[in-house]
Amino acid sequence: MADDKQTITIDGTDYNLADLSENARSQVVNLRVTDAEIEKLNQQLAIYQTARTAYARVLSEELPKAKH
């Protein structure tokens, strides 16, 4: 059962989801899905950046040491 008192805040204003048009509620869903995907991509980016740092560190250790 859906909660008819569910609200969303947009630009500092609270809106009751039940009072929004079907199209507006659809856009809220689209925003939520998009935000979730952006968060997922940010997490993947953090993983790749960590891996890249590790690979660069290993490469640095494998390079011949410069003679001074």
QUIUR-V794620 format. One record per residue. N is the residue number from 1. OMEGA is omega in degrees with one decimal (none if undefined). Layout:
BEGIN
n = [N,N]
omega = [OMEGA,OMEGA]
END
This chain:
BEGIN
n = [1,2,3,4,5,6,7,8,9,10,11,12,13,14,15,16,17,18,19,20,21,22,23,24,25,26,27,28,29,30,31,32,33,34,35,36,37,38,39,40,41,42,43,44,45,46,47,48,49,50,51,52,53,54,55,56,57,58,59,60,61,62,63,64,65,66,67,68]
omega = [-179.5,177.5,-177.6,-178.5,-179.2,-179.5,175.3,178.4,179.2,-179.2,176.0,179.9,177.7,178.1,172.5,-177.4,-179.3,-179.3,-178.0,176.7,178.0,179.1,178.5,177.6,177.3,178.5,175.3,177.6,178.9,178.1,-179.7,178.3,179.7,177.7,178.8,179.2,177.1,178.2,178.1,179.1,177.2,177.0,177.7,178.3,178.5,177.7,-179.1,178.5,177.3,178.5,-179.7,178.4,178.9,178.9,179.8,178.8,178.1,178.0,-179.9,179.0,-178.2,-178.3,177.2,179.8,179.7,176.8,179.6,none]
END
